[in-house]
Protein backbone atom coordinates (compact mmCIF):
# COMPACT_ATOMS: atom_id res chain seq x y z
CA UNK A 1 0.00 0.00 0.00
CA UNK A 2 1.35 3.44 -0.91
CA UNK A 3 2.18 6.01 1.72
CA UNK A 4 -0.22 8.95 2.00
CA UNK A 5 0.11 12.35 3.66
CA UNK A 6 -2.56 15.02 4.07
CA UNK A 7 -1.18 18.48 3.28
CA UNK A 8 -3.12 21.32 4.94
CA UNK A 9 -2.38 24.91 3.90
CA UNK A 10 -3.40 28.52 4.45
CA UNK A 11 -4.88 29.26 1.00
CA UNK A 12 -5.02 33.02 1.50
CA UNK A 13 -1.37 33.48 2.45
CA UNK A 14 0.61 35.15 -0.38
CA UNK A 15 3.08 32.90 -2.15
CA UNK A 16 1.83 29.72 -0.51
CA UNK A 17 0.76 28.10 -3.78
CA UNK A 18 4.39 27.81 -4.92
CA UNK A 19 5.47 26.44 -1.53
CA UNK A 20 2.64 23.91 -1.48
CA UNK A 21 3.47 22.79 -5.01
CA UNK A 22 7.13 22.34 -4.06
CA UNK A 23 6.21 20.15 -1.10
CA UNK A 24 3.63 18.15 -3.05
CA UNK A 25 6.09 17.48 -5.90
CA UNK A 26 8.81 16.43 -3.45
CA UNK A 27 6.48 13.99 -1.71
CA UNK A 28 5.26 12.56 -5.00
CA UNK A 29 8.85 12.11 -6.19
CA UNK A 30 9.46 9.97 -3.08
CA UNK A 31 6.45 7.73 -3.92
CA UNK A 32 4.30 9.37 -1.26
CA UNK A 33 0.78 10.30 -2.34
CA UNK A 34 -0.17 13.77 -1.09
CA UNK A 35 -3.79 14.54 -0.30
CA UNK A 36 -5.04 18.12 -0.42
CA UNK A 37 -8.35 19.45 0.84
CA UNK A 38 -10.54 20.16 -2.17
CA UNK A 39 -11.36 23.76 -1.25
CA UNK A 40 -7.69 24.57 -0.61
CA UNK A 41 -6.57 22.98 -3.86
CA UNK A 42 -9.08 25.12 -5.74
CA UNK A 43 -8.09 28.31 -3.91
CA UNK A 44 -4.40 27.71 -4.58
CA UNK A 45 -4.92 26.60 -8.16
CA UNK A 46 -3.34 23.20 -7.52
CA UNK A 47 -4.09 20.69 -10.26
CA UNK A 48 -3.14 17.06 -10.75
CA UNK A 49 -3.35 16.29 -7.02
CA UNK A 50 -5.55 13.93 -5.03
CA UNK A 51 -8.24 15.98 -3.32
CA UNK A 52 -10.49 15.04 -0.38
CA UNK A 53 -13.51 16.64 1.21
CA UNK A 54 -12.74 18.82 4.26
CA UNK A 55 -14.54 16.57 6.74
CA UNK A 56 -13.72 14.08 9.48
CA UNK A 57 -12.59 11.47 6.95
CA UNK A 58 -10.00 13.72 5.29
CA UNK A 59 -7.01 12.20 7.11
CA UNK A 60 -8.20 8.62 7.56
CA UNK A 61 -5.45 6.21 6.56
CA UNK A 62 -2.64 8.78 6.22
CA UNK A 63 0.63 8.40 8.09
CA UNK A 64 0.96 12.14 8.77
CA UNK A 65 -0.86 15.47 8.53
CA UNK A 66 1.55 18.15 7.28
CA UNK A 67 0.47 21.76 7.85
CA UNK A 68 1.93 24.72 5.96
CA UNK A 69 0.85 27.87 7.83
CA UNK A 70 0.63 29.46 11.26
CA UNK A 71 -0.94 28.34 14.52
CA UNK A 72 -4.46 28.84 13.14
CA UNK A 73 -3.72 26.42 10.32
CA UNK A 74 -2.13 24.01 12.82
CA UNK A 75 -5.29 24.02 14.92
CA UNK A 76 -7.34 23.31 11.80
CA UNK A 77 -5.01 20.48 10.86
CA UNK A 78 -5.31 19.13 14.41
CA UNK A 79 -9.03 18.53 13.83
CA UNK A 80 -8.30 16.18 10.93
CA UNK A 81 -5.29 14.55 12.62
CA UNK A 82 -7.07 13.85 15.89
CA UNK A 83 -10.03 12.21 14.21
CA UNK A 84 -7.69 9.92 12.26
CA UNK A 85 -5.22 9.42 15.14
CA UNK A 86 -2.48 10.61 12.79
CA UNK A 87 0.59 12.63 13.85
CA UNK A 88 0.54 16.35 13.09
CA UNK A 89 3.59 18.27 11.84
CA UNK A 90 3.64 22.00 11.13
CA UNK A 91 5.92 24.24 9.10
CA UNK A 92 5.54 27.81 10.33
CA UNK A 93 4.57 30.17 7.55
CA UNK A 94 2.72 32.51 9.91
CA UNK A 95 3.83 34.96 12.58
CA UNK A 96 4.57 33.22 15.88
CA UNK A 97 3.92 29.60 14.97
CA UNK A 98 4.23 28.30 18.51
CA UNK A 99 2.86 24.88 17.59
CA UNK A 100 4.96 24.48 14.46
CA UNK A 101 7.88 22.08 14.45
CA UNK A 102 9.87 23.72 11.63
CA UNK A 103 10.53 27.17 10.20
CA UNK A 104 10.33 28.07 6.47
CA UNK A 105 14.10 27.88 5.92
CA UNK A 106 14.02 24.23 7.03
CA UNK A 107 11.23 23.23 4.64
CA UNK A 108 13.40 21.05 2.38
CA UNK A 109 15.03 19.32 5.34
CA UNK A 110 11.62 18.78 6.93
CA UNK A 111 10.32 17.04 3.82
CA UNK A 112 13.43 14.87 3.89
CA UNK A 113 12.68 13.80 7.46
CA UNK A 114 9.12 12.94 6.46
CA UNK A 115 10.30 10.87 3.49
CA UNK A 116 12.69 8.93 5.74
CA UNK A 117 10.10 8.67 8.56
CA UNK A 118 12.75 10.31 10.70
CA UNK A 119 10.59 11.78 13.44
CA UNK A 120 9.21 10.85 16.83
CA UNK A 121 5.67 11.38 18.13
CA UNK A 122 4.52 12.92 21.40
CA UNK A 123 0.99 13.23 22.76
CA UNK A 124 -0.54 16.54 23.79
CA UNK A 125 -3.44 16.80 26.20
CA UNK A 126 -6.80 18.06 24.96
CA UNK A 127 -9.82 19.35 26.86
CA UNK A 128 -13.40 18.13 26.37
CA UNK A 129 -16.43 20.34 26.98
CA UNK A 130 -20.16 19.67 27.36
CA UNK A 131 -22.93 22.27 27.39
CA UNK A 132 -26.12 21.18 29.17
CA UNK A 133 -29.52 22.78 29.62
CA UNK A 134 -31.89 21.40 32.28
CA UNK A 135 -29.65 18.36 32.65
CA UNK A 136 -29.64 17.50 28.94
CA UNK A 137 -26.45 17.78 26.89
CA UNK A 138 -26.98 20.10 23.92
CA UNK A 139 -23.40 20.39 22.67
CA UNK A 140 -20.09 18.55 22.99
CA UNK A 141 -16.72 19.78 21.80
CA UNK A 142 -12.98 19.63 22.37
CA UNK A 143 -9.88 21.77 22.02
CA UNK A 144 -6.11 21.39 21.82
CA UNK A 145 -5.35 24.89 23.14
CA UNK A 146 -8.35 26.09 25.08
CA UNK A 147 -12.07 26.29 25.65
CA UNK A 148 -13.09 29.95 26.01
CA UNK A 149 -16.54 31.19 26.97
CA UNK A 150 -17.17 34.90 26.44
CA UNK A 151 -20.15 37.17 27.04
CA UNK A 152 -22.44 37.50 24.02
CA UNK A 153 -23.44 41.09 24.81
CA UNK A 154 -20.54 43.54 24.84
CA UNK A 155 -22.50 45.97 27.02
CA UNK A 156 -23.06 43.45 29.85
CA UNK A 157 -20.88 41.31 32.08
CA UNK A 158 -21.19 37.55 32.12
CA UNK A 159 -22.50 36.43 35.51
CA UNK A 160 -21.45 32.91 36.39
CA UNK A 161 -20.73 30.52 39.25
CA UNK A 162 -17.59 28.38 39.01
CA UNK A 163 -17.51 24.83 40.33
CA UNK A 164 -14.34 22.74 40.82
CA UNK A 165 -14.53 19.00 41.47
CA UNK A 166 -18.21 19.17 42.36
CA UNK A 167 -17.94 22.08 44.81
CA UNK A 168 -18.76 25.78 44.23
CA UNK A 169 -15.68 28.00 44.18
CA UNK A 170 -16.80 31.55 43.44
CA UNK A 171 -19.23 33.75 41.55
CA UNK A 172 -17.77 36.11 38.99
CA UNK A 173 -18.99 39.03 36.95
CA UNK A 174 -16.56 38.87 34.06
CA UNK A 175 -15.99 39.03 30.32
CA UNK A 176 -15.58 35.28 30.20
CA UNK A 177 -13.55 32.27 31.34
CA UNK A 178 -10.86 30.06 29.79
CA UNK A 179 -10.00 26.42 30.37
CA UNK A 180 -6.61 25.68 28.81
CA UNK A 181 -4.24 22.77 28.32
CA UNK A 182 -0.47 23.15 28.86
CA UNK A 183 -0.16 23.50 25.08
CA UNK A 184 -2.58 26.42 25.15
CA UNK A 185 -0.95 28.14 28.11
CA UNK A 186 1.08 30.31 25.72
CA UNK A 187 -2.03 31.31 23.76
CA UNK A 188 -5.26 32.99 24.97
CA UNK A 189 -4.71 32.04 28.62
CA UNK A 190 -1.31 33.76 28.55
CA UNK A 191 -2.92 37.02 27.43
CA UNK A 192 -5.15 37.10 30.56
CA UNK A 193 -2.27 36.57 32.96
CA UNK A 194 -2.14 32.79 33.12
CA UNK A 195 1.16 30.99 33.78
CA UNK A 196 3.20 29.28 31.08
CA UNK A 197 3.08 25.51 31.58
CA UNK A 198 5.71 23.24 30.06
CA UNK A 199 4.18 20.60 27.73
CA UNK A 200 5.26 17.84 30.10
CA UNK A 201 3.10 19.25 32.91
CA UNK A 202 -0.02 17.13 33.45
CA UNK A 203 -2.54 19.78 34.48
CA UNK A 204 -5.41 22.02 33.40
CA UNK A 205 -5.38 25.81 33.59
CA UNK A 206 -8.55 27.75 34.40
CA UNK A 207 -8.67 31.55 34.27
CA UNK A 208 -11.29 34.32 34.31
CA UNK A 209 -11.26 37.14 31.77
CA UNK A 210 -11.48 40.59 33.38
CA UNK A 211 -13.36 39.36 36.46
CA UNK A 212 -14.74 41.88 38.95
CA UNK A 213 -13.89 39.91 42.08
CA UNK A 214 -11.25 39.77 44.79
CA UNK A 215 -10.54 36.10 44.11
CA UNK A 216 -10.00 36.01 40.37
CA UNK A 217 -6.59 34.46 39.80
CA UNK A 218 -5.75 31.76 37.25
CA UNK A 219 -5.94 28.26 38.72
CA UNK A 220 -3.69 25.29 37.93
CA UNK A 221 -5.71 22.12 38.51
CA UNK A 222 -4.91 18.40 38.49
CA UNK A 223 -5.67 16.61 35.21
CA UNK A 224 -8.45 14.64 36.91
CA UNK A 225 -10.32 17.79 37.95
CA UNK A 226 -13.82 18.48 36.70
CA UNK A 227 -14.66 22.13 36.02
CA UNK A 228 -18.17 23.52 35.63
CA UNK A 229 -19.45 27.01 34.95
CA UNK A 230 -23.13 27.83 35.46
CA UNK A 231 -24.29 30.79 33.39
CA UNK A 232 -26.70 33.03 35.30
CA UNK A 233 -29.33 35.33 33.75
CA UNK A 234 -29.60 37.62 31.97
CA UNK A 235 -26.48 37.50 29.75
CA UNK A 236 -25.90 34.73 27.22
CA UNK A 237 -22.44 33.58 26.18
CA UNK A 238 -20.54 32.18 23.22
CA UNK A 239 -18.33 29.11 23.65
CA UNK A 240 -15.22 28.85 21.45
CA UNK A 241 -13.11 25.74 20.94
CA UNK A 242 -9.59 26.78 19.88
CA UNK A 243 -11.12 30.00 18.57
CA UNK A 244 -12.40 28.04 15.56
CA UNK A 245 -15.64 26.28 16.49
CA UNK A 246 -18.32 28.17 18.39
CA UNK A 247 -21.75 27.62 19.90
CA UNK A 248 -24.25 29.88 21.66
CA UNK A 249 -24.72 29.31 25.40
CA UNK A 250 -28.02 30.46 26.87
CA UNK A 251 -28.54 31.66 30.46
CA UNK A 252 -29.07 28.81 32.96
CA UNK A 253 -26.77 26.57 30.92
CA UNK A 254 -24.09 24.47 32.56
CA UNK A 255 -20.70 24.19 30.84
CA UNK A 256 -18.49 21.33 32.00
CA UNK A 257 -14.83 20.85 31.04
CA UNK A 258 -12.40 18.08 31.81
CA UNK A 259 -9.30 16.42 30.37
CA UNK A 260 -9.93 15.20 26.84
CA UNK A 261 -10.34 11.49 26.30
CA UNK A 262 -8.38 11.68 23.04
CA UNK A 263 -5.03 13.50 22.74
CA UNK A 264 -3.47 15.12 19.67
CA UNK A 265 -0.26 13.48 18.46
CA UNK A 266 2.52 15.86 17.39
CA UNK A 267 5.41 14.78 15.17
CA UNK A 268 8.80 15.96 16.43
CA UNK A 269 11.78 16.16 14.10
CA UNK A 270 14.38 17.78 16.31
CA UNK A 271 13.59 17.68 20.02
CA UNK A 272 14.60 20.94 21.69
CA UNK A 273 14.16 22.33 25.20
CA UNK A 274 10.88 24.15 25.65
CA UNK A 275 12.88 26.99 27.20
CA UNK A 276 14.60 27.54 23.85
CA UNK A 277 11.23 27.64 22.10
CA UNK A 278 9.99 30.30 24.52
CA UNK A 279 13.11 32.39 23.97
CA UNK A 280 12.82 32.14 20.19
CA UNK A 281 9.08 32.71 19.86
CA UNK A 282 8.79 35.52 22.42
CA UNK A 283 12.20 36.99 21.55
CA UNK A 284 13.19 36.97 25.21
CA UNK A 285 16.42 38.76 26.21
CA UNK A 286 19.09 36.26 27.30
CA UNK A 287 22.23 38.29 26.57
CA UNK A 288 24.76 37.83 29.38
CA UNK A 289 23.85 34.24 30.16
CA UNK A 290 27.00 32.22 30.74
CA UNK A 291 25.64 28.77 31.58
CA UNK A 292 27.95 25.81 32.11
CA UNK A 293 29.84 26.10 28.86
CA UNK A 294 29.80 27.30 25.28
CA UNK A 295 27.81 24.27 24.13
CA UNK A 296 24.83 25.42 26.18
CA UNK A 297 24.14 28.66 24.30
CA UNK A 298 20.47 29.05 23.21
CA UNK A 299 19.87 28.14 19.56
C-alpha positions in Angstrom: 0.0 0.0 0.0 1.4 3.4 -0.9 2.2 6.0 1.7 -0.2 8.9 2.0 0.1 12.3 3.7 -2.6 15.0 4.1 -1.2 18.5 3.3 -3.1 21.3 4.9 -2.4 24.9 3.9 -3.4 28.5 4.5 -4.9 29.3 1.0 -5.0 33.0 1.5 -1.4 33.5 2.4 0.6 35.2 -0.4 3.1 32.9 -2.2 1.8 29.7 -0.5 0.8 28.1 -3.8 4.4 27.8 -4.9 5.5 26.4 -1.5 2.6 23.9 -1.5 3.5 22.8 -5.0 7.1 22.3 -4.1 6.2 20.2 -1.1 3.6 18.1 -3.0 6.1 17.5 -5.9 8.8 16.4 -3.5 6.5 14.0 -1.7 5.3 12.6 -5.0 8.9 12.1 -6.2 9.5 10.0 -3.1 6.4 7.7 -3.9 4.3 9.4 -1.3 0.8 10.3 -2.3 -0.2 13.8 -1.1 -3.8 14.5 -0.3 -5.0 18.1 -0.4 -8.4 19.5 0.8 -10.5 20.2 -2.2 -11.4 23.8 -1.2 -7.7 24.6 -0.6 -6.6 23.0 -3.9 -9.1 25.1 -5.7 -8.1 28.3 -3.9 -4.4 27.7 -4.6 -4.9 26.6 -8.2 -3.3 23.2 -7.5 -4.1 20.7 -10.3 -3.1 17.1 -10.7 -3.3 16.3 -7.0 -5.6 13.9 -5.0 -8.2 16.0 -3.3 -10.5 15.0 -0.4 -13.5 16.6 1.2 -12.7 18.8 4.3 -14.5 16.6 6.7 -13.7 14.1 9.5 -12.6 11.5 7.0 -10.0 13.7 5.3 -7.0 12.2 7.1 -8.2 8.6 7.6 -5.4 6.2 6.6 -2.6 8.8 6.2 0.6 8.4 8.1 1.0 12.1 8.8 -0.9 15.5 8.5 1.5 18.1 7.3 0.5 21.8 7.8 1.9 24.7 6.0 0.9 27.9 7.8 0.6 29.5 11.3 -0.9 28.3 14.5 -4.5 28.8 13.1 -3.7 26.4 10.3 -2.1 24.0 12.8 -5.3 24.0 14.9 -7.3 23.3 11.8 -5.0 20.5 10.9 -5.3 19.1 14.4 -9.0 18.5 13.8 -8.3 16.2 10.9 -5.3 14.5 12.6 -7.1 13.8 15.9 -10.0 12.2 14.2 -7.7 9.9 12.3 -5.2 9.4 15.1 -2.5 10.6 12.8 0.6 12.6 13.8 0.5 16.4 13.1 3.6 18.3 11.8 3.6 22.0 11.1 5.9 24.2 9.1 5.5 27.8 10.3 4.6 30.2 7.5 2.7 32.5 9.9 3.8 35.0 12.6 4.6 33.2 15.9 3.9 29.6 15.0 4.2 28.3 18.5 2.9 24.9 17.6 5.0 24.5 14.5 7.9 22.1 14.4 9.9 23.7 11.6 10.5 27.2 10.2 10.3 28.1 6.5 14.1 27.9 5.9 14.0 24.2 7.0 11.2 23.2 4.6 13.4 21.0 2.4 15.0 19.3 5.3 11.6 18.8 6.9 10.3 17.0 3.8 13.4 14.9 3.9 12.7 13.8 7.5 9.1 12.9 6.5 10.3 10.9 3.5 12.7 8.9 5.7 10.1 8.7 8.6 12.7 10.3 10.7 10.6 11.8 13.4 9.2 10.9 16.8 5.7 11.4 18.1 4.5 12.9 21.4 1.0 13.2 22.8 -0.5 16.5 23.8 -3.4 16.8 26.2 -6.8 18.1 25.0 -9.8 19.4 26.9 -13.4 18.1 26.4 -16.4 20.3 27.0 -20.2 19.7 27.4 -22.9 22.3 27.4 -26.1 21.2 29.2 -29.5 22.8 29.6 -31.9 21.4 32.3 -29.7 18.4 32.6 -29.6 17.5 28.9 -26.4 17.8 26.9 -27.0 20.1 23.9 -23.4 20.4 22.7 -20.1 18.5 23.0 -16.7 19.8 21.8 -13.0 19.6 22.4 -9.9 21.8 22.0 -6.1 21.4 21.8 -5.3 24.9 23.1 -8.4 26.1 25.1 -12.1 26.3 25.6 -13.1 29.9 26.0 -16.5 31.2 27.0 -17.2 34.9 26.4 -20.1 37.2 27.0 -22.4 37.5 24.0 -23.4 41.1 24.8 -20.5 43.5 24.8 -22.5 46.0 27.0 -23.1 43.5 29.9 -20.9 41.3 32.1 -21.2 37.6 32.1 -22.5 36.4 35.5 -21.4 32.9 36.4 -20.7 30.5 39.3 -17.6 28.4 39.0 -17.5 24.8 40.3 -14.3 22.7 40.8 -14.5 19.0 41.5 -18.2 19.2 42.4 -17.9 22.1 44.8 -18.8 25.8 44.2 -15.7 28.0 44.2 -16.8 31.6 43.4 -19.2 33.7 41.6 -17.8 36.1 39.0 -19.0 39.0 37.0 -16.6 38.9 34.1 -16.0 39.0 30.3 -15.6 35.3 30.2 -13.5 32.3 31.3 -10.9 30.1 29.8 -10.0 26.4 30.4 -6.6 25.7 28.8 -4.2 22.8 28.3 -0.5 23.1 28.9 -0.2 23.5 25.1 -2.6 26.4 25.1 -1.0 28.1 28.1 1.1 30.3 25.7 -2.0 31.3 23.8 -5.3 33.0 25.0 -4.7 32.0 28.6 -1.3 33.8 28.5 -2.9 37.0 27.4 -5.1 37.1 30.6 -2.3 36.6 33.0 -2.1 32.8 33.1 1.2 31.0 33.8 3.2 29.3 31.1 3.1 25.5 31.6 5.7 23.2 30.1 4.2 20.6 27.7 5.3 17.8 30.1 3.1 19.2 32.9 0.0 17.1 33.5 -2.5 19.8 34.5 -5.4 22.0 33.4 -5.4 25.8 33.6 -8.6 27.8 34.4 -8.7 31.5 34.3 -11.3 34.3 34.3 -11.3 37.1 31.8 -11.5 40.6 33.4 -13.4 39.4 36.5 -14.7 41.9 38.9 -13.9 39.9 42.1 -11.3 39.8 44.8 -10.5 36.1 44.1 -10.0 36.0 40.4 -6.6 34.5 39.8 -5.7 31.8 37.3 -5.9 28.3 38.7 -3.7 25.3 37.9 -5.7 22.1 38.5 -4.9 18.4 38.5 -5.7 16.6 35.2 -8.5 14.6 36.9 -10.3 17.8 38.0 -13.8 18.5 36.7 -14.7 22.1 36.0 -18.2 23.5 35.6 -19.4 27.0 34.9 -23.1 27.8 35.5 -24.3 30.8 33.4 -26.7 33.0 35.3 -29.3 35.3 33.7 -29.6 37.6 32.0 -26.5 37.5 29.7 -25.9 34.7 27.2 -22.4 33.6 26.2 -20.5 32.2 23.2 -18.3 29.1 23.7 -15.2 28.8 21.5 -13.1 25.7 20.9 -9.6 26.8 19.9 -11.1 30.0 18.6 -12.4 28.0 15.6 -15.6 26.3 16.5 -18.3 28.2 18.4 -21.7 27.6 19.9 -24.3 29.9 21.7 -24.7 29.3 25.4 -28.0 30.5 26.9 -28.5 31.7 30.5 -29.1 28.8 33.0 -26.8 26.6 30.9 -24.1 24.5 32.6 -20.7 24.2 30.8 -18.5 21.3 32.0 -14.8 20.8 31.0 -12.4 18.1 31.8 -9.3 16.4 30.4 -9.9 15.2 26.8 -10.3 11.5 26.3 -8.4 11.7 23.0 -5.0 13.5 22.7 -3.5 15.1 19.7 -0.3 13.5 18.5 2.5 15.9 17.4 5.4 14.8 15.2 8.8 16.0 16.4 11.8 16.2 14.1 14.4 17.8 16.3 13.6 17.7 20.0 14.6 20.9 21.7 14.2 22.3 25.2 10.9 24.1 25.7 12.9 27.0 27.2 14.6 27.5 23.9 11.2 27.6 22.1 10.0 30.3 24.5 13.1 32.4 24.0 12.8 32.1 20.2 9.1 32.7 19.9 8.8 35.5 22.4 12.2 37.0 21.5 13.2 37.0 25.2 16.4 38.8 26.2 19.1 36.3 27.3 22.2 38.3 26.6 24.8 37.8 29.4 23.8 34.2 30.2 27.0 32.2 30.7 25.6 28.8 31.6 28.0 25.8 32.1 29.8 26.1 28.9 29.8 27.3 25.3 27.8 24.3 24.1 24.8 25.4 26.2 24.1 28.7 24.3 20.5 29.0 23.2 19.9 28.1 19.6 
